[in-house]
Amino acid sequence: MHIEPGIVDGAKIVLSHATAAAAGAMALRETVRTVRAAGVAAFAGRTAITAGLVFSFFQILPHFPVGVSEVHFILGSTLFLLFGAAPAALGLALGLLVQGLVFAPFDLPQYGMNVTTLLVPLFALQMLARRIIAPDTAYVDLRYGQALALSTAYQAGVVAWVGFWAFYGQGFGAANIAAVASFGAAYMMVVLIEPLADLAVLAAAKSLRDLTGGRLFERRLHLAA
């Protein structure tokens, strides 16, 4: 979902610094909570794993430009369910940064927009999870409908933020509206695939509890709240 260079430029790009700072503040709040609950070592391990996975998602999984951005299989809901909100958020931010520094330096001016687009929907997903997943339900026992709701919420948030940046930067001309619409339509493919990926990963985690029941994974993965 990398915003294409030039979509937002000049003085307008300052807004992306503010939104990224707000997203960073939310990530910091969740980091404090996670470190208190799980410890520094477990948090650092989860963050390193998620950053590596995010970097791999961006570089290895299929991705292609459509309209104003690129379609990626980010698997944000999968990262949230396996590792928790804070490690997923920092992993997304760090993976995106490393990918930009190593392979796509032309994306770095858009980093604030891209990190906002990834993190804010993640925290919205966290809020939704609290509403639709009963306290006595472990994540490995989620139903398809719940996984679909989480994935759809995350991907819809990504599409909404991409649309915001595109309209903020380029206005509401017919060509820009068509470009945003084509991007949103292409992202429906991700919405169809990601819930199945979530359930497959959760099923694997359930069968491999000896490996996934440790502190490197979200406690709620196997245990009710």
Secondary structure, 3 states (H helix, E strand, C coil): CCCCCCCCCHHHHHHHHHHHHHHHHHHHHHHHHHHHHHCHHHHHHHHHHHHHHHHHHHHCCCEEEECCEEEECCCHHHHHHHHCHHHHHHHHHHHHHHHHHHCCHHHHHHHHHHHHHHHHHHHHHHHHHHHHCCCCCCHHHCCHHHHHHHHHHHHHHHHHHHHHHHHHHHCCCHHHHHHHHHHHHHHHHHHHHHHHHHHHHHHHHHHCHHHHCCCCCCHHHCCCC
